[in-house]
């Protein structure tokens, strides 16, 4: 039976309290203080820490990324239209102030995109690492990679197409075990798989279209490259929306897991064959 007060540890007293809530836990050596859980089952040290605040920050920043992508698409299509006129009508002067202004605005949109992506990536990785740490408390047996890979996995060439997904998969499995009786349950990985597929598509599209834009010299090549870059930005918007859904799904499961999950000082329930697959 779980503690009637914190709802995360095994009750050991007659009135249904755990050793922490009842104050019967023996003192630690050397004057060390035991980790005390906060409201809702969150705490410090070996106890899970709430990812809610970070999740909200990531959601807002992903919204900013979507806004910068829309800005880049609008300015890119304007540049494309101007160069398309040049490709079909050689009499058009591309050195006109409106053409130069459009290209400067397009360059600005790219810089804003890069800044928004960088800030979002930093906060997202911090949230990702927080959820991985929580997953270690919820169920370490389903973790395929250590917590350090929640950060380092993104920066390993080639492997960053797979390592973060393995980390996310373990987090998903551990966070999904949220039945009030502490048992296992199967939660479809649709948000995880859709987000990761869109993220990989975004990476590949950005690399290809970036090279095409850098190599474009003739008006027709610039028109084609600008169109493909706009399409790549559209894919990035889809990936950002799916990332928001994924972040909300994992955060929601971890909140529920912290409220109703088994106490960490008790034995882990045996996994149901085929669960989470």
Number of C-alpha atoms within 10 A of each C-alpha: 15 21 21 15 14 23 21 26 24 21 22 16 13 7 10 15 22 25 15 19 18 15 10 12 11 9 11 9 7 6 7 8 9 14 12 15 19 14 10 15 23 19 16 13 10 15 21 25 21 23 22 16 11 19 23 16 15 25 22 14 21 25 18 18 25 23 15 23 25 19 19 25 23 15 23 27 18 18 24 23 15 20 23 17 17 18 17 11 10 10 9 13 12 14 9 9 10 12 16 13 13 18 18 14 18 21 15 15 21 19 14 18 21 14 14 20 17 13 14 21 16 13 17 22 17 18 24 24 21 18 29 30 21 26 27 21 19 27 19 18 14 17 20 14 18 13 20 12 18 24 18 13 21 18 13 13 8 10 11 15 18 14 20 20 18 17 26 24 21 23 27 27 26 27 29 26 26 23 14 15 12 17 15 19 15 14 15 13 17 10 17 20 16 16 22 21 14 20 20 15 15 20 14 13 18 19 12 14 21 16 11 18 18 10 12 15 11 11 18 17 17 21 24 17 23 26 20 20 23 21 16 24 25 18 20 23 22 17 23 24 18 22 23 20 17 21 24 18 17 23 23 17 19 29 21 19 25 27 18 22 25 27 22 15 9 9 8 15 11 8 14 11 7 7 11 19 9
